[in-house]
Amino acid sequence: MKRYVLLTSIFFCMITNYLKAQVKDIDQTFRPVFSAGLLTSQVNGSAYSGFSKVGYFLGIGINRQLSKVVEVEFALTLLQKGARHNYGLDSASRNNPNNPFYLSRLTYLEIPLVFKFNYKKIKAEVGAAAGYLIDNPPNVQT
């Protein structure tokens, strides 16, 4: 039994070294990815069109090179989306009771999976994301 375990261990060590030797020019490590920034969004169904609500996004993930051309990236991203409409500030709108204010903030957790293709000077990304609404406070409307 000991001999069988020893031979199997040696076999797997040899195979592992052989496979590592085949991919010398590919980075086989997981690299951390951090992202942060601002975004604008609009909510379908609200009476106010336009990208007038500024939100944020924060993300952390990992990236790994699969071949000379293909990389894969997986992340967790926190996004704030919504809609906003401010009061009209001109003198006619200030005294108008129909001068609306509207604010909607939606916080999402998204999990994107992206494949990146780098071939010479051509770069492309394709992927999908699953999102989950984690915070939907009441809309402010006056």
C-alpha positions in Angstrom: 0.0 0.0 0.0 2.8 2.4 0.9 4.5 1.7 -2.5 1.2 2.5 -4.3 0.8 5.8 -2.5 4.5 6.7 -3.2 4.3 5.9 -6.9 1.0 7.8 -7.2 2.5 10.8 -5.5 5.6 10.8 -7.7 3.4 10.4 -10.8 1.3 13.5 -9.9 4.4 15.5 -9.1 5.9 14.7 -12.5 2.6 15.6 -14.3 2.3 18.9 -12.4 5.9 19.9 -13.3 5.2 18.9 -16.9 2.1 21.1 -17.1 3.8 24.0 -15.5 6.5 23.8 -18.1 4.0 24.0 -20.9 2.7 27.4 -19.9 5.8 29.4 -19.1 4.6 32.6 -20.8 1.1 32.6 -19.1 0.7 34.2 -15.7 -1.0 31.5 -13.6 -1.6 33.7 -10.6 -4.8 35.2 -9.3 -4.5 39.0 -9.4 -6.6 41.3 -7.2 -8.8 43.8 -9.0 -10.1 47.0 -7.2 -12.5 49.4 -8.8 -14.3 52.6 -7.6 -15.9 55.5 -9.3 -19.0 57.5 -10.1 -21.9 56.6 -12.3 -25.1 58.1 -13.5 -28.4 56.3 -14.1 -32.0 56.7 -14.8 -35.0 54.7 -13.6 -37.5 53.5 -16.1 -41.0 54.3 -15.1 -40.2 57.5 -13.2 -41.6 60.7 -14.8 -38.2 62.3 -14.9 -35.9 61.3 -17.8 -32.2 61.9 -18.1 -29.1 60.7 -16.2 -29.4 63.3 -13.4 -28.7 61.1 -10.3 -25.0 60.6 -9.6 -24.2 57.4 -7.7 -21.1 55.4 -6.8 -19.6 52.0 -7.4 -17.1 50.0 -5.4 -15.8 46.7 -6.5 -13.3 44.0 -5.5 -12.5 40.9 -7.5 -9.9 38.5 -9.0 -8.4 38.2 -12.5 -6.6 35.3 -14.0 -5.0 34.7 -17.4 -6.2 31.5 -19.1 -4.2 31.7 -22.2 -2.1 34.2 -24.2 -5.3 35.8 -25.5 -8.0 35.2 -22.8 -8.4 36.4 -19.2 -11.3 35.8 -16.9 -12.4 38.3 -14.2 -14.9 37.7 -11.3 -15.9 40.5 -8.9 -18.4 41.7 -6.3 -19.6 45.3 -7.0 -21.7 47.6 -4.9 -23.6 50.1 -7.1 -25.9 53.0 -6.2 -28.5 53.8 -9.0 -31.5 56.0 -9.0 -33.3 59.1 -10.3 -33.4 62.8 -9.2 -35.3 65.8 -10.1 -34.6 69.1 -8.3 -36.9 72.1 -7.7 -37.0 74.7 -10.4 -35.1 77.7 -9.1 -36.5 80.4 -11.3 -39.0 82.9 -9.6 -42.0 81.5 -11.4 -41.3 77.9 -10.3 -40.5 78.8 -6.7 -44.0 79.9 -6.0 -45.7 77.2 -8.0 -47.1 74.4 -5.8 -46.6 71.9 -8.7 -42.8 72.4 -8.5 -41.7 68.8 -7.8 -38.7 67.4 -6.1 -38.0 63.6 -6.5 -35.2 61.4 -5.3 -34.8 57.7 -5.6 -31.8 55.7 -4.4 -31.4 52.0 -5.1 -28.3 50.1 -3.9 -27.4 46.9 -5.8 -24.9 44.1 -5.3 -23.7 42.8 -8.6 -21.6 39.8 -9.4 -20.1 40.1 -12.9 -18.2 37.4 -14.7 -16.2 38.9 -17.6 -14.0 37.3 -20.3 -11.3 39.6 -21.7 -9.7 39.0 -25.1 -6.4 40.7 -25.9 -5.2 39.9 -29.4 -2.4 42.2 -30.7 -4.0 45.7 -30.6 -7.6 44.5 -30.3 -9.2 44.3 -26.9 -12.7 43.1 -26.2 -14.7 42.1 -23.2 -17.8 40.0 -22.9 -19.7 38.8 -19.9 -22.8 38.8 -17.7 -23.7 40.0 -14.2 -26.3 38.9 -11.7 -27.6 41.8 -9.6 -29.5 41.9 -6.3 -31.3 44.9 -4.9 -30.1 45.2 -1.3 -31.5 48.6 -0.3 -34.6 50.5 -1.6 -35.5 53.3 0.9 -38.8 55.2 0.4 -38.6 57.7 -2.5 -38.5 61.4 -1.4 -41.2 63.3 -3.3 -42.6 66.7 -2.5 
